């Protein structure tokens, strides 16, 4: 059985081959089976944004923030996903949280 890291790498290869829909489908099962795998959620947020599946992107970006609450980049990525989804206030709030974490660090 493949590890979550191997499954993630396989999804990355699909993405790199221009098969983004397949990459997202492949990685969806990885995050379902490994709900705390922040790297996979982060990739899902970015890839779903590229596919204009904004609600999914925001959900995955929120999950990354839950898993990595002290990582300012997590909130910056959430801000981008929210901005693309038209959730302007949430995007601004996430960016402010990112800045707060950076200044505290």
N, C-alpha and C positions, 0 to 999 in steps of 0.2 A: 504494500500500500504506500502511496506517495505521501510525503509530508506536506504540510500546508505551504511551506516555502517552495517545494517543487511544483505544486499546483499553481502557486502564484507566478513562478517563472514561466510555466507553460502558458498562462494567460498573457503574460508580458510578450511572449513570442507571437501569439496571435495578434496582439495589438500592433507590434512592430511590423507584422506582415500585412497590415492594413485591414485586418479582420476584427474591427473594434466591437461590432455586435456580438461576435462569437467570444471575444475576450471577456466582455461584460457577463455574458451568460455563464462562461466557465468560472469566473471569479465569484459570481453570485452564490454558487454552491459552497465555495470556500468560506465566505463570510457567514453563511448560514451555519456551517459546521464549526466555525471558529469565530464566534461573535466578538472576541476580544483581540482579533488580529488587526491592529490599527493600520498597518501598511496596506493590507487588502482593502479596508474601508476607504483609506485615502485614495487609492487608485480608482476605486469605484466612484468616488465623488468626482474625480477629475474626468474619468472616461464617460460617466453619465452626463456631465456638463457638455462634453464635446458632442455627445449624441442628442443634446437638447432635451434630456430626460431630467429636467431640473429638480423636480420633487424628490426623485431618487437620490440625486447628487446631494441635495441639502440633507436628507436623512443620513446618508453615509458620512458626510462632513460633521454633522452633529454627533454621530457615534464616535468619531475620532476624538472630538473634544471631550467626550465622556471618558474615553480610555486614557487620553493624554491631557488631562486638565491643566497641566503646567507648561505645556509646549505652546509658545506664542504662534508658531507656524500653523498649528491646528486651527486656531481662531482666524488667522489670516485666510486660510483655505476655506473655512466656513463663510467668511465674509464674501469671498469671490463667488462661491456657489449661490449664496443668498442674493447677491447682486444680479447674477445671471437669471435667477428665478423671479426677479422683480420684488424681492423681499428687502426693500431698502432699509427699513428701520433695523431689522435683524442683522443685516450686513454691517450697518454702522455700529451696532452694539458689539458684534463679534470683533470688529476692528479695534474698538475701544478696549475690549478685554485683552486682545493681543498686546496692545501698547502698555496696558497696566502690568501684564506679566513681564514684559521686556524691561520696564522701568524698575520692577521689584527685584529682578534677577541680578 
